[in-house]
Amino acid sequence: VGTTYVEQLNAMGIFPEIRNYDTLADMMRDVSLGRIVAGVGDAPIMGYQLSQGRFPDLQLAEGYEQQMVGHIGLAVAQDNTELLEQLNASLAKLKEDGTVEAIFEEWGL
C-alpha cells in the first residue's frame, strides 16, 4: 500500500488485476497459497524472506530484468545538517570498504 509500483504496473498493462498489500510478506503468502499468480516488490526484501525459508514454495524469477525503478532514502530533520553529514559520510565509508556488499551477501540480498 502506498508504493509507486501500482501506478507503474497499471500503466504497463501486463496484469489484469493489481492488488495492494500492507506488507510484502502478505503478498508472498497469497502467491504461496495460490490466491494470486505473481507478486511484484523490492527484490532485497523478497530475497531476504526467501532466504529465511518463510516461503519454501516460492522463488524469484531468474533472469528478471528490472522494469520499474524505485528509490529509498533516509530522512532527517531539515535543520539537522550535522546528522545528515554524519549519515552521508558513514554510508560512503561503508560502501567504499565493502561492508554494504558483505551485509547484502550475509542476508541473501
N, CA, C and O atoms as a DFTB+ gen file, in Angstrom:
436 C
 N C O
     1  1       0.852      -1.173       0.000
     2  2       0.000       0.000       0.000
     3  2       0.891       1.227       0.000
     4  3       1.817       1.327       0.805
     5  1       0.619       2.151      -0.890
     6  2       1.377       3.385      -0.942
     7  2       2.579       3.344      -1.853
     8  3       3.275       4.351      -1.981
     9  1       2.849       2.231      -2.485
    10  2       4.011       2.129      -3.354
    11  2       3.732       2.767      -4.713
    12  3       2.588       2.827      -5.163
    13  1       4.774       3.231      -5.343
    14  2       4.631       3.783      -6.694
    15  2       4.527       2.681      -7.739
    16  3       4.205       2.953      -8.895
    17  1       4.796       1.443      -7.344
    18  2       4.749       0.335      -8.294
    19  2       3.342       0.110      -8.851
    20  3       3.197      -0.311      -9.998
    21  1       2.317       0.382      -8.065
    22  2       0.947       0.141      -8.517
    23  2       0.642       0.954      -9.768
    24  3       0.125       0.427     -10.753
    25  1       0.958       2.209      -9.721
    26  2       0.724       3.082     -10.885
    27  2       1.528       2.595     -12.093
    28  3       1.014       2.565     -13.211
    29  1       2.768       2.222     -11.872
    30  2       3.618       1.742     -12.962
    31  2       3.091       0.423     -13.540
    32  3       3.080       0.239     -14.757
    33  1       2.656      -0.487     -12.672
    34  2       2.114      -1.761     -13.148
    35  2       0.838      -1.562     -13.953
    36  3       0.657      -2.179     -15.003
    37  1      -0.040      -0.705     -13.465
    38  2      -1.267      -0.412     -14.205
    39  2      -0.947       0.149     -15.583
    40  3      -1.582      -0.229     -16.568
    41  1       0.022       1.037     -15.663
    42  2       0.397       1.649     -16.942
    43  2       0.984       0.624     -17.903
    44  3       0.812       0.746     -19.116
    45  1       1.675      -0.388     -17.376
    46  2       2.269      -1.414     -18.233
    47  2       1.207      -2.344     -18.815
    48  3       1.390      -2.882     -19.907
    49  1       0.101      -2.539     -18.099
    50  2      -0.990      -3.358     -18.595
    51  2      -0.699      -4.843     -18.715
    52  3      -1.339      -5.526     -19.515
    53  1       0.248      -5.362     -17.943
    54  2       0.600      -6.785     -18.070
    55  2      -0.190      -7.689     -17.136
    56  3      -0.210      -8.904     -17.328
    57  1      -0.840      -7.116     -16.128
    58  2      -1.666      -7.895     -15.214
    59  2      -3.111      -7.419     -15.321
    60  3      -3.358      -6.214     -15.365
    61  1      -4.070      -8.343     -15.364
    62  2      -5.474      -7.930     -15.465
    63  2      -5.989      -7.265     -14.192
    64  3      -6.936      -6.480     -14.232
    65  1      -5.359      -7.583     -13.063
    66  2      -5.786      -7.014     -11.790
    67  2      -4.552      -6.752     -10.930
    68  3      -3.635      -7.571     -10.881
    69  1      -4.537      -5.621     -10.264
    70  2      -3.445      -5.265      -9.348
    71  2      -4.047      -5.144      -7.951
    72  3      -5.004      -4.398      -7.743
    73  1      -3.488      -5.875      -7.004
    74  2      -3.934      -5.793      -5.611
    75  2      -2.860      -5.118      -4.780
    76  3      -1.671      -5.221      -5.082
    77  1      -3.279      -4.433      -3.739
    78  2      -2.354      -3.804      -2.798
    79  2      -2.298      -4.630      -1.520
    80  3      -3.307      -5.178      -1.076
    81  1      -1.113      -4.712      -0.941
    82  2      -0.918      -5.421       0.321
    83  2      -0.222      -4.509       1.311
    84  3       0.539      -3.620       0.930
    85  1      -0.493      -4.742       2.596
    86  2       0.160      -3.957       3.638
    87  2       1.653      -4.266       3.719
    88  3       2.461      -3.384       4.011
    89  1       2.018      -5.528       3.459
    90  2       3.426      -5.916       3.526
    91  2       3.751      -6.860       2.372
    92  3       2.864      -7.497       1.805
    93  1       5.034      -6.940       2.037
    94  2       5.456      -7.906       1.025
    95  2       5.245      -9.338       1.516
    96  3       4.956     -10.230       0.718
    97  1       5.385      -9.561       2.806
    98  2       5.152     -10.908       3.346
    99  2       3.704     -11.335       3.107
   100  3       3.450     -12.494       2.778
   101  1       2.752     -10.410       3.268
   102  2       1.346     -10.736       2.992
   103  2       1.150     -11.102       1.524
   104  3       0.436     -12.053       1.204
   105  1       1.788     -10.343       0.636
   106  2       1.675     -10.626      -0.791
   107  2       2.292     -11.985      -1.114
   108  3       1.713     -12.774      -1.861
   109  1       3.456     -12.252      -0.552
   110  2       4.140     -13.517      -0.809
   111  2       3.326     -14.690      -0.269
   112  3       3.305     -15.761      -0.877
   113  1       2.668     -14.500       0.846
   114  2       1.788     -15.535       1.393
   115  2       0.677     -15.862       0.399
   116  3       0.373     -17.034       0.177
   117  1       0.065     -14.831      -0.205
   118  2      -1.013     -15.071      -1.154
   119  2      -0.522     -15.747      -2.431
   120  3      -1.251     -16.542      -3.024
   121  1       0.690     -15.447      -2.860
   122  2       1.251     -16.182      -4.001
   123  2       1.442     -17.640      -3.600
   124  3       1.086     -18.543      -4.357
   125  1       1.995     -17.872      -2.428
   126  2       2.253     -19.222      -1.942
   127  2       0.965     -20.036      -1.828
   128  3       0.961     -21.238      -2.093
   129  1      -0.116     -19.385      -1.437
   130  2      -1.402     -20.064      -1.273
   131  2      -2.198     -20.157      -2.574
   132  3      -3.279     -20.745      -2.599
   133  1      -1.666     -19.576      -3.656
   134  2      -2.354     -19.636      -4.934
   135  2      -3.478     -18.633      -5.092
   136  3      -4.269     -18.739      -6.030
   137  1      -3.567     -17.669      -4.205
   138  2      -4.607     -16.648      -4.306
   139  2      -4.327     -15.654      -5.427
   140  3      -5.245     -15.080      -6.012
   141  1      -3.047     -15.464      -5.712
   142  2      -2.615     -14.635      -6.839
   143  2      -1.504     -15.390      -7.555
   144  3      -0.875     -16.272      -6.970
   145  1      -1.256     -15.048      -8.824
   146  2      -0.274     -15.821      -9.598
   147  2       1.142     -15.282      -9.487
   148  3       2.100     -16.021      -9.718
   149  1       1.293     -14.013      -9.139
   150  2       2.627     -13.421      -9.052
   151  2       2.573     -12.196      -8.151
   152  3       1.508     -11.629      -7.905
   153  1       3.725     -11.809      -7.674
   154  2       3.833     -10.614      -6.852
   155  2       5.029      -9.796      -7.285
   156  3       6.041     -10.338      -7.728
   157  1       4.907      -8.502      -7.154
   158  2       5.977      -7.577      -7.516
   159  2       6.344      -6.778      -6.275
   160  3       5.474      -6.242      -5.589
   161  1       7.636      -6.703      -5.994
   162  2       8.082      -5.942      -4.837
   163  2       9.578      -5.752      -4.866
   164  3      10.252      -6.128      -5.825
   165  1      10.085      -5.168      -3.811
   166  2      11.516      -4.907      -3.711
   167  2      12.280      -6.215      -3.575
   168  3      12.072      -6.973      -2.628
   169  1      13.161      -6.468      -4.525
   170  2      13.908      -7.728      -4.565
   171  2      14.686      -8.000      -3.273
   172  3      14.686      -9.141      -2.811
   173  1      15.346      -7.010      -2.671
   174  2      16.089      -7.321      -1.442
   175  2      15.185      -7.818      -0.316
   176  3      15.573      -8.711       0.438
   177  1      14.003      -7.258      -0.196
   178  2      13.096      -7.671       0.876
   179  2      12.552      -9.069       0.587
   180  3      12.508      -9.918       1.477
   181  1      12.140      -9.306      -0.653
   182  2      11.638     -10.636      -1.002
   183  2      12.758     -11.672      -0.917
   184  3      12.531     -12.793      -0.461
   185  1      13.956     -11.308      -1.351
   186  2      15.090     -12.214      -1.263
   187  2      15.392     -12.602       0.171
   188  3      15.692     -13.760       0.459
   189  1      15.310     -11.632       1.070
   190  2      15.531     -11.921       2.487
   191  2      14.474     -12.881       3.008
   192  3      14.802     -13.855       3.685
   193  1      13.205     -12.617       2.699
   194  2      12.120     -13.505       3.146
   195  2      12.378     -14.938       2.670
   196  3      12.225     -15.894       3.431
   197  1      12.767     -15.070       1.413
   198  2      13.027     -16.403       0.861
   199  2      14.241     -17.054       1.508
   200  3      14.236     -18.258       1.764
   201  1      15.282     -16.268       1.777
   202  2      16.493     -16.824       2.387
   203  2      16.239     -17.330       3.799
   204  3      16.994     -18.161       4.304
   205  1      15.183     -16.838       4.441
   206  2      14.838     -17.267       5.788
   207  2      13.924     -18.497       5.793
   208  3      13.539     -18.991       6.853
   209  1      13.581     -18.987       4.588
   210  2      12.760     -20.186       4.480
   211  2      11.286     -19.969       4.767
   212  3      10.550     -20.926       5.012
   213  1      10.854     -18.727       4.738
   214  2       9.456     -18.433       5.081
   215  2       8.469     -18.880       4.009
   216  3       7.312     -19.171       4.310
   217  1       8.918     -18.935       2.774
   218  2       8.034     -19.304       1.672
   219  2       8.751     -20.328       0.790
   220  3       9.212     -19.987      -0.299
   221  1       8.847     -21.573       1.247
   222  2       9.641     -22.568       0.532
   223  2       9.114     -22.906      -0.864
   224  3       9.863     -23.436      -1.685
   225  1       7.857     -22.615      -1.145
   226  2       7.288     -22.914      -2.456
   227  2       7.475     -21.781      -3.465
   228  3       7.038     -21.901      -4.610
   229  1       8.112     -20.693      -3.060
   230  2       8.289     -19.539      -3.948
   231  2       9.741     -19.389      -4.362
   232  3      10.654     -19.880      -3.698
   233  1       9.928     -18.700      -5.469
   234  2      11.269     -18.342      -5.919
   235  2      11.187     -17.028      -6.686
   236  3      10.151     -16.686      -7.256
   237  1      12.295     -16.305      -6.686
   238  2      12.378     -15.101      -7.508
   239  2      12.584     -15.524      -8.953
   240  3      13.289     -16.495      -9.230
   241  1      11.978     -14.804      -9.856
   242  2      12.127     -15.113     -11.277
   243  2      13.587     -14.926     -11.678
   244  3      14.168     -13.862     -11.461
   245  1      14.173     -15.967     -12.264
   246  2      15.562     -15.887     -12.711
   247  2      15.644     -15.056     -13.988
   248  3      14.761     -15.127     -14.843
   249  1      16.684     -14.289     -14.106
   250  2      16.904     -13.505     -15.312
   251  2      15.966     -12.317     -15.465
   252  3      15.932     -11.679     -16.517
   253  1      15.211     -12.023     -14.425
   254  2      14.300     -10.877     -14.494
   255  2      15.107      -9.600     -14.659
   256  3      16.062      -9.356     -13.922
   257  1      14.720      -8.801     -15.620
   258  2      15.356      -7.501     -15.807
   259  2      14.404      -6.434     -15.302
   260  3      13.236      -6.377     -15.687
   261  1      14.920      -5.612     -14.453
   262  2      14.125      -4.580     -13.797
   263  2      13.383      -3.722     -14.810
   264  3      13.980      -3.179     -15.739
   265  1      12.075      -3.608     -14.620
   266  2      11.236      -2.790     -15.486
   267  2      10.876      -1.460     -14.833
   268  3      10.594      -0.473     -15.512
   269  1      10.891      -1.455     -13.520
   270  2      10.485      -0.273     -12.767
   271  2      11.619       0.122     -11.825
   272  3      12.355      -0.727     -11.322
   273  1      11.738       1.383     -11.606
   274  2      12.771       1.885     -10.713
   275  2      12.102       2.536      -9.515
   276  3      11.196       3.357      -9.660
   277  1      12.553       2.165      -8.354
   278  2      12.084       2.777      -7.126
   279  2      13.289       3.205      -6.311
   280  3      14.352       2.589      -6.391
   281  1      13.130       4.235      -5.548
   282  2      14.237       4.736      -4.738
   283  2      13.816       4.758      -3.278
   284  3      12.650       4.987      -2.955
   285  1      14.770       4.520      -2.415
   286  2      14.530       4.638      -0.987
   287  2      15.478       5.698      -0.445
   288  3      16.459       6.060      -1.094
   289  1      15.186       6.170       0.705
   290  2      16.053       7.190       1.268
   291  2      15.933       7.251       2.778
   292  3      15.052       6.633       3.377
   293  1      16.820       7.995       3.369
   294  2      16.793       8.280       4.795
   295  2      16.418       9.747       4.947
   296  3      16.946      10.600       4.233
   297  1      15.532      10.040       5.850
   298  2      15.121      11.419       6.068
   299  2      15.586      11.879       7.443
   300  3      15.515      11.137       8.422
   301  1      16.056      13.099       7.492
   302  2      16.414      13.728       8.767
   303  2      15.767      15.106       8.795
   304  3      15.427      15.664       7.752
   305  1      15.604      15.638       9.975
   306  2      15.032      16.979      10.111
   307  2      15.878      17.973       9.327
   308  3      17.107      17.900       9.339
   309  1      15.223      18.891       8.656
   310  2      15.899      19.829       7.765
   311  2      16.998      20.632       8.460
   312  3      18.014      20.965       7.850
   313  1      16.790      20.932       9.711
   314  2      17.792      21.737      10.423
   315  2      18.898      20.897      11.065
   316  3      19.774      21.443      11.736
   317  1      18.870      19.581      10.868
   318  2      19.873      18.722      11.482
   319  2      20.958      18.376      10.457
   320  3      21.134      17.215      10.091
   321  1      21.669      19.387      10.011
   322  2      22.698      19.195       8.987
   323  2      23.865      18.349       9.502
   324  3      24.502      17.638       8.725
   325  1      24.144      18.421      10.790
   326  2      25.236      17.622      11.357
   327  2      24.936      16.126      11.209
   328  3      25.809      15.356      10.809
   329  1      23.706      15.714      11.531
   330  2      23.336      14.307      11.385
   331  2      23.366      13.885       9.921
   332  3      23.827      12.788       9.607
   333  1      22.886      14.730       9.028
   334  2      22.903      14.413       7.600
   335  2      24.327      14.197       7.108
   336  3      24.587      13.256       6.358
   337  1      25.251      15.060       7.521
   338  2      26.655      14.904       7.136
   339  2      27.234      13.601       7.683
   340  3      27.981      12.913       6.987
   341  1      26.892      13.260       8.928
   342  2      27.380      12.019       9.530
   343  2      26.835      10.797       8.780
   344  3      27.574       9.852       8.503
   345  1      25.536      10.824       8.454
   346  2      24.943       9.716       7.697
   347  2      25.608       9.553       6.343
   348  3      25.983       8.443       5.963
   349  1      25.755      10.644       5.617
   350  2      26.367      10.575       4.293
   351  2      27.805      10.066       4.361
   352  3      28.220       9.260       3.529
   353  1      28.553      10.529       5.335
   354  2      29.944      10.089       5.485
   355  2      30.007       8.610       5.853
   356  3      30.834       7.870       5.319
   357  1      29.149       8.185       6.749
   358  2      29.136       6.782       7.158
   359  2      28.739       5.871       6.010
   360  3      29.359       4.826       5.809
   361  1      27.714       6.251       5.254
   362  2      27.285       5.438       4.111
   363  2      28.392       5.332       3.064
   364  3      28.631       4.258       2.512
   365  1      29.056       6.434       2.798
   366  2      30.149       6.414       1.821
   367  2      31.262       5.475       2.279
   368  3      31.797       4.709       1.477
   369  1      31.613       5.530       3.563
   370  2      32.663       4.673       4.111
   371  2      32.260       3.199       4.025
   372  3      33.075       2.357       3.648
   373  1      31.015       2.884       4.371
   374  2      30.534       1.501       4.346
   375  2      30.501       0.934       2.932
   376  3      30.770      -0.250       2.731
   377  1      30.179       1.759       1.970
   378  2      30.209       1.315       0.573
   379  2      31.647       1.099       0.114
   380  3      31.963       0.094      -0.523
   381  1      32.509       2.050       0.445
   382  2      33.897       2.001      -0.005
   383  2      34.659       0.806       0.557
   384  3      35.445       0.182      -0.155
   385  1      34.433       0.484       1.823
   386  2      35.212      -0.606       2.423
   387  2      34.579      -1.986       2.227
   388  3      35.096      -2.981       2.735
   389  1      33.458      -2.052       1.489
   390  2      32.842      -3.335       1.172
   391  2      31.855      -3.845       2.203
   392  3      31.307      -4.936       2.046
   393  1      31.620      -3.078       3.253
   394  2      30.702      -3.513       4.303
   395  2      29.282      -3.681       3.777
   396  3      28.609      -4.652       4.124
   397  1      28.821      -2.763       2.956
   398  2      27.457      -2.852       2.421
   399  2      27.301      -4.145       1.624
   400  3      26.326      -4.875       1.804
   401  1      28.251      -4.425       0.754
   402  2      28.190      -5.649      -0.051
   403  2      28.225      -6.891       0.836
   404  3      27.512      -7.857       0.565
   405  1      29.036      -6.884       1.882
   406  2      29.119      -8.023       2.792
   407  2      27.794      -8.241       3.529
   408  3      27.379      -9.380       3.743
   409  1      27.144      -7.159       3.911
   410  2      25.845      -7.257       4.578
   411  2      24.820      -7.861       3.623
   412  3      24.054      -8.744       4.008
   413  1      24.805      -7.389       2.389
   414  2      23.880      -7.937       1.399
   415  2      24.113      -9.433       1.204
   416  3      23.165     -10.216       1.130
   417  1      25.359      -9.810       1.124
   418  2      25.679     -11.230       0.935
   419  2      25.253     -12.056       2.140
   420  3      24.665     -13.127       1.984
   421  1      25.546     -11.568       3.334
   422  2      25.199     -12.295       4.566
   423  2      23.697     -12.545       4.675
   424  3      23.264     -13.605       5.127
   425  1      22.910     -11.553       4.254
   426  2      21.458     -11.653       4.412
   427  2      20.776     -12.144       3.135
   428  3      19.548     -12.114       3.048
   429  1      21.535     -12.589       2.161
   430  2      20.955     -13.142       0.947
   431  2      20.255     -12.112       0.077
   432  3      19.237     -12.398      -0.552
   433  1      20.812     -10.917       0.052
   434  2      20.176      -9.838      -0.716
   435  2      20.908      -9.555      -1.997
   436  3      20.503      -8.676      -2.758
